[in-house]
Every structure is written in structure tokens, then in C-alpha cells.
Amino acid sequence: MVIRTCIAAALLCVSVVAHAQSQSLKLGGNPAQGVMSLEEPERSKPAQVYGQIRMEGMQYFTSIPESPQLSFSQLLSARLSALKETSWVDFVGDVSGGTFFSRGQSHFVVHEAYTATHGKTPLKISLGRKKEDWSDLDRRWHLGMWQPKFAIDTLRPEEQGLTGLFVNYTAKSWEVLAFATPLFIPSMGPDIREEGGGLVADSRWYRAPSRDYDFNSRINTIGYDLDIPDTAKLIGNGGAGLTARLGQESSGAWMRVSGGYLPVNELILKRKNFKDVSSDKVDVTVSPEVGYHSVYSADLGYTFFNNSVKTVLSYLEDHPLEKTPDVDWSIQKLKPIKSYSAAVDFSLSNFLTKTLAIQLEYLKVEGGGIVDILSSGQDDDFTLFDQRLKFTNALSFRVEGQLASFWGRPFVTRFKYLYDYDQRGSLLNTEFLYYPSKKWAVVMGGDILGVQDEEFNTSGFLNQYRANDRVYGGMTYVF
């Protein structure tokens, strides 16, 4: 579940990053991919640099009584991507940073940083942080089973790459990629801290665990304490993966299968309870730990009409390795996931003389629950969080394109509607961009969450965050 993701990521940030004012280092992304040129391998080329600066203000409709300062935020962010080609190797980098002035929080993100062999040979070797196509389902729905996520804002998750050695062999109609790493960098979310006996974060997309505990028919107050293990213990966990593709995704039938044994991208949490019998209070120590899982996925697709229509059927499953906690400790036990999806992407190139990109997607997930277990293997009577994923039975429709022009400049519309049948709720995203020049864009948008019955599935993502309806606006400069 996203709340557990936020806590786990924040716990690692506290330990890994030596940064002023509890700033966090978060890794992932790859906008520079696809820019690489293979011409003139015998000589070095000047570096290609691309960037973006964005200023944005965001207003939430509903104030949170305990955190009224989170109703409005301002974000100044910048992103820089670079590619440097030499006669032997290529260097790719993609970094970003931002600050929320009103909250005094900043972040710096290394989205991608790797070096790759240069040339037109079918064998490519890359070393570093890099995104790859492992699963269409995982990428579309941001499950984070294969690659971690960067999600300070839960409605704007970004898939991140894995860090290690990549060996890729590409022929005319097939491809094989092998990956191995001794390192692990998990998904990242808002920073969590201890405050007044609770675990809190300066984010509207974090829900603290319950502070009420029923002990012998009496309600006790829980006081939380964070215990962060050594950095090396968290990041020193390796893994490996293999993916193979048959056919070209740009034309005709194609298939991709992937398998791997990797750390779960969301850190699992263990806890130790101490009860003072003379008072109605329970002290709980919470500590993050790395869990492993086997993950398998398969995609079957067909692309036709000159790459204007793409259909994909996908399957993904994982099998988490159960860990047994020490005596007097409890630990999260992740339930396996089996997920299915179907998607259709198509473009209308002559709709009102404009081009529209349309996506229709369906996701069905079985499993994915969380229970806390004791050292004996039995279920505990208290569970921190009970779900691994935001959506489990959802239909999504999105459209993007230039529907109009004003004063000869493009006006772009983005629209997405999602309905989750298991939660009986919906999510609506809209965004409008007007380009007064080629480098400047004015941005306006909004997000609306809602459920049909607030008493149904109270722990569901849409129900928990239904008060987070918001609007935003700003400007973007691209260079």
C-alpha cells in the first residue's frame, strides 16, 4: 500500500542521506533515453543537454485540522538531462531537484546515471542506474514490482530504474537482457519523522498508523519510536533479472517474458511492543527491513495501422519470501500478487485536424494483502497497514492532445478517469497546457477523488484520500 511505501522510503532516507534539514536523496527516471545517436562512433561529440524549470502552486479544497499548513503549497523544481558520446562509451545522466517553500522541504533526485558501450554492435553493456522495459502492466499501473518508484506526490508517481550491470543483445526480431546487482535502492516517498509519539510527515499523501491499541478490552495509546538500521544493511542487498522479447513492438505481433529474484521495492516494517501494565500506554519500536520476492511477468501484444494502434495483454505475479521475526517482534507478511491487465492505445491523427492519443486500460489484482505475524508464524492481532497496492480492480480511460489553438499557439488537454470497482470510487485528473512560445508553457489542472460509500472499504486508497481534491497552476520553461 502507498502509505507503507511512504513510511518505508522515508525511513531509508533518514539513514542513507546526509543532507541538511532532513532532505532526501531519491533515485530513478530516464528522459534522455531515446536521444542517443550511433552515428560517427570514431569521434567524440559535444554533450547534449536538455532541461526544464517549473514553478507551481497547489491548493487543496479541504483543510486537515491537524495540519492546516498543508492546504497550500508552492514548488520550484528543475530537471536536467545530459548525453555525452565518445568513441568508446556513452554517458547518460538525468537529475532533478525541487523545494516546497512553505514546508521548508527540498529534494534532489538522480533519476538516471549510467555508462554504456558505444557503437552499432548488437551487444550492449551498461553500468549504473537505468530504466528498462520489464513489464507493460507494471509500467502502466505503477505497481513497483519490477522497478522502484519516486512518489513524493502519490498521484504523480514516476517509475525508476534499477542500479547494476545490464547486458543486452538485440537482433532484428528478438532481444535478451540480463541484469545483476549487489545494490538495492527502494521506492521513495515523503519523509517520516517522530513527533509527539506518532509518525508524521509533511504530506497530504501519508496516513499515520493508528495510535489506539485494544489491550484486554481497554484502549491503550501507542507511542512510536523509529529504529533505523545501518545503511549498508539496507542497500547491500543484490538481485538479478532476465527479460526476453520476440517480435517488434512497433509492428505486428510481439511477446515479452521476464523473471527475477529481487528485493521488494517497498521496505517491510517490523515492530516491537512494550506494555507498561501500570498505564494505558504501549511503546512500539518500528524498524525497516528488506524483503525479497520472485517476480514473473509476460506481455502479449499486437501493433498495427502504422503503429497507430497497440493492444497488449499482460500478466504479472510475485511470491514474497516470508521472514520470521525475532522473539518479541512482529513483522509484515506480504501476500502474493497475481495481476492481469488489458490495454488499447491508439491515436486519431485527423480528429478535428488535430492528433489525439487515447488509452483504455483495465487492471485486475488478486491477493496483495499484508498481515503482521509473530515469531511463531501466527498472525498478530494488530496490523500496521493491510494493502500493498492502490488499485485492484480498475478501469482507466485517458486522452491527450491539442484540441485548439489560441493566437496561433497550441492548447493541449490531458484527461484521465479511473474507476475502481473494489473501492466503489473514482479518480479524475485534468490538465491544460498553453504554449505562448516554444519554450514556455502555462499549466493549469486539478484532481478529484471520490467514493460512493464512505463506510465501504475504509482502508482503500480512494476512501482514505477522498479529502485531497485539489487544483494547481504554474509555468514551465524548457531549454
N, C-alpha and C positions, 0 to 999 in steps of 0.2 A: 504493500500500500504506500501511497505517496507520503503519508505522514511519517511512516517508518523510514522511508527513504530520506526525508529531510533530516530526521534525527541522526541517522547513521552517517550521512555525509557530513553533517556539522561536527559530529564527534571526531571524525578523522581530520577535518580542517583544523580543529583546535590543536591536535597533536602534530600534524605534518608541517604546518606553515608557521614560520617565524615572521610575522607580519604585524606592523603597528596596528593597534586598536582592533585586534582580532579579525583582521582581514583574512580572506581565504584564497587559496590557490586552487583553481579548478581547471580540468583539462578536457579537451575533445575537439570536434568540428573539422571542416575541410573545404572552404570555398575556393581555395586555389586549385583544387583538383580539376582536371579537365583543361587547364591552361597550358600544360606542359607541351612544348614543341620538341619534336625529334629531328628537326632539320639542322643541318650544319653541325654534326657531332664533333667535328675535328677542331672546333674553336669555341672559346668561351663567349657567352652572350651577356649583355647587360642584364642586371636584375630587373624583373618585372614586379612592380609594387602596386597594390590596389588597397583602397581604404574607404572607411565610412565613419562619419561622425553623426550622432543622433542626440537630440535634446527632446525630452518627453515629459509631460505632466500627466498624472493619472489620478482620477477622482472616483472613490467608491461611494455608492449610493447610501449604504448603511454603515453607521458607525459602530464599532465594537466598544462596549462600555469600558472594558479593562484596558483597551489600547486605542484611545481616540486619535492618537497621533498617526495611526496607520491608515486613516481615511484618505489622506492625500500624500502623494509622493512625487518627487522630481528626479529624473535620471538623466545624467550626462554620460554617454558611452561612446567609445571609439573602437574600431576594428581595423586591423592591418594584416594584409596577406602579401606574401612575397615568394617569388620563384627565382632561383639562381641556377642557371645551367652552365656546366663546364664540359670539357671534352670527355670526362670520365664519369662524373656523378652529377646529380641534380639535388638541390637543397630546397625544401618547401617549408614555409612557416606560416602560421596563422594565429594571431594573438588578438585579444581584446581586453578592454578594461572599462570600468564604469564606477560611478559614485551616486548614491542617493543622498542628496544634501540634507534633507530633513531628518534622516535617520543616522547620519554620520557613518554610513557603511560604504565600503568600497570593495571591488573585486578585480582580480587580474586573472585572465584565463588564457592558457596556452592550448588552443584548440587543436593545433597540429604542428608537429616539428619532426621531420624525418629527412633522411638522405636516401636516394635511390640510384641504382645504376643507370647510366645514360646510354642511349642508342636504340636501334630498331630490332635488336635481338628478341626472340620470344621469351627468353628467361629474364625476369626482373627480380632484383633483390633489394628490399627496403629495410631500413632500420630506424626505429623511432616510433612516434605517435602517429597513427594513420587510420583513416576510415576505410572500410571495405564493405562490399555487398555480401552479407551473410544470410539474411532472411528478409524477404519483402514484407512479410507480416510484422516482424519486429520493427522494421524501419517505419512503416506506415502508422502503426499504433503506439509507437514509443514504449514498448514493453520493457526494454532494457535487459532482455535476456542475453543477447549476444554482446552488444556494445553498451557502455555506460551512458548516462545522460547528465547534462548540465541543466538544472531546473531550479534556479532561484525563483522564477515565476512558473508555477505549475502549468499554466495554460500556454506557455511558450517553451516547452522542452526542446532540447537540441541533442540529437544523437551524437555521441563522441566516439573517437576511435580507440582501438586497443594499442598498447605500447609493447613493442618487442621486435622480433625478426619476422619479416614476411618474404616468402619465396613464391613467386608467381610465374607460371608457364602458360602462355596464351598462344594457341594455334588458330587456324582460320575459323573453326566452328566449335571449339571447346577450350576450356580454361580450367586450371587446377591451381589452388592457392593453399599453401601450408603456413601456419603461424605458430610460434612458440615464444614464451616469455618467462622470465623469472620474477616479473614485477606485476603488481596489481594496483590500479587506481580506480576507486569506486565511483558510482554516481554521486553528484554533488548537488546540494540544495541549500536552504537558508542555514545560517549558523545558529546553533543552540547553546544556551548558557544556563547556569543555575541562578535562580533568583527567588528569594523568599521561600525556599524549599521546593520550588517547582522547576520544570524545564521549560524555558520560554525562548521565543525567537521574535525578532522584529520583522515578521512576515504575516500577511493575511492568509498564506497558504500552509500554515503549520497549526496543528491542533495538539495541544499538550496532552499527555496521558492522564487518565483520571487520578485524582488525589483522594478519592474515597475508597476505603477497603473494608469489607464486611468481615469482621473477626468475631466469632462466637456471638453472632446476631447483634453486634454493636458496630457502628460505623466509626472507623478509625481514619485519621488524616495521614496521608502518605507524604513524607519528605524525601525528595530525590537528591542523590549525590552522583556526580559523574566520575568515573574511574577510567582514565584514558591509558591504554597500554602503550608500550614503546612503538615508535614509528616503524622500526624495522619489522616488528611482529605483524603489522598490518599490511605494509606494502610488499614484504618479502614473500609473496605467495604467487607461484607461477601457474601456467596453464598452457594449453595447446588446442588448436583447432584446424580443421581441414574443410575446404569447400570446393565443389566441382560444378562446372556449368557445361551443358551440352546445347548447342544452338546459339543463335544470336538474338539478344533481347530486342534489337532494333527491327527485326524482320522474321516472320514465321514463328514456328513452334520452338520453344526452348524450355529447359529444365535446369534447376539448381538444387543440389543437396548439400547439407552442411552438418558437421558433427564436431563436438568439442567437449573437453573437460576443463572447466574454468571456475574461478571464484565467482560466487553470486555477486552481481554488481551492487546490490544493496546490502550493506553490512547487517548482520544479525545482531540482536541485543540479548545479553544475559543480565541477570539481576540477582541480588542477594538481599533478603529481607531480614530486618532485625526488629523484633517487637518488644517494647518496654511494657511489661504487664501492669505497671503502676499507672500508665497513662494511655489515653486513646490515640496513640501515635505509632506509625510504622515507618522506620527508616529503610529506604531502598537505595542500594548502590547499583547503578546501571553502567554497563561496560560494553563497548562494541567488540565484535569478533568476526573473523572472516569465515564464511561458509562456502562449500563447494557444491557444484552440481554438474551433471551431464546434460548437455543440451543438443537437440537434434531438430533440423528443420528441412522442409522441402517446398519448392515453388515450381508450379507448372503454368506456363504462360503461352500466349499466342498474340503476336503483334501483326497488324495488317493495315491496309489502306495507307501505305507510305508512312508508317509509324504514327498515324493519327489516332489509332485505336489500339489499346493494350488491355488484355484480360489476364488476370492472374488468380490462381487458386493456391492457397498456402496452408501449410501445417507446421506447427512448432510445439515441441514438448520439452519439459525439463524434469530432471529427477534429482532433487536436492539430497545431499548426504546428511543424514541425521547425526547430530552431535549430542553427546551426553555430558551434562554439566557436572561440575564438582559437587560434593555434598554441601547442602545448604544453599545451592544456587539453582536458579531456573534459567532456561534458555529457549529462544524461539525455535519452534519446529516448523519449517516451511513445507506446505503441502505441494505435491507435484502439480504441474500445469500441463494441460492439453488444450491447444488453441487452434482454431480454424478461421480462415478468412477467405473472402471472395472480393475482387475489386475489378472495376472497369474504369479506365482512363481514356478520355477521348477529347479531341479538340474540334471546334467549329470554326473553320478559317474564314468563312464568309457570312457570319451571322451579323446582320446589320452593318456589313462591310468591315466588321472587326473580328478579332480572334478570341474565342473563349476556351479556356481549359476547364474541363469538368471531371470530377472524380466521384464515383459511387462505391462505397466500401461497407462490408459487413464483417463483424468480429463476433466469434463465439468462444468463450473460455470455460473449460471445466476444471475444477479444483482451484488452487491458488489461495487457500486459506492459511492462517497462521494460528498456532496454539503454543502456549508456553508449557514446557514439560519439566519435570523434576529429575533429579539424578537417578531415580528409579525407572525413568522412562514413562511414568504416568503423567497424565495431563494435570497441570496446575489449575487451581480454582480462580486464577487471575491471569488475564492476558493483556499485554500492553496494547497490541494492535492486531486486528483479526483478518486483514486482507492485504495481498501483495500488489493488486492492480487497481487502477481507477475504474476501468470499464470491463465488463464481462459478457455482455450480450447487446452489442450496439450497432446501429446503422448510421452511417455518416454520408452526408452529401456536401460537396464543396464546389464552388465555381470561382474562377478568377479571370479577369480580362479587362480590356479597355472598352468600356461601353460608350464613352463620349469624349469629346474634346472641347476645351474652352479656350478661346483666344489662340487657337491653333496648337494648344499644348494638351498632352494626354491626361485623362482622368481614369484611373484604374480602380476597379472594385474587387474586393475579396469577401467572400461569403461562405460560411460553413455552419451547417446544422447537424447536430448529433443527438440521437435518442437512444437511451439505454433501457431496455425492457426489464432487466433485473432490478433496476433502481426506480423505474417509472419516472424518469426525469430526463431533462434535455439540456443541451449546451448550445448557445448561439454565439458565433463570432462574426463580426463585421469589421472591415477596414477599408478606408478610402484614401487614395494617394493622388495628389495633383502635382504635376511636374511643371512649374513655371519656367524651368530651364533644364538642360540635360543633367546637371549636377545636383540640383536642389529638388526636394520633394516636400510637400506639406502633407502630414499624416493625421488622420482622424479615425477613431474606431471605438468599439465597445464590445463587451462580453456580458452575456446574460445566462445565469444558471437557474434552474427551477426543477421542482418535483411536484407530482400530482398529490402525494400524500406525505406530509411531514412525519407521520408516525410510522411509515413503512421504511424498512431498511435504514435505520437512523445512523448506522456507521458507514453508509455508502458515501462515495466522494461527492456526488451532486447534492445530497442532503446536508452533509457537513458544511459545504461551502456555498450554500444557496444564498447567503447574505453578501457574497462577493461580486454582485453585479457592479460594473464599472464602465467608465468612458475614459478615453485618453486622446491626447493630441500633441503634435510636435512637429519638428522639422528634421530632415535628413540631408546630409551633404555627402556626395560620393566623389572620390578622386582616384 
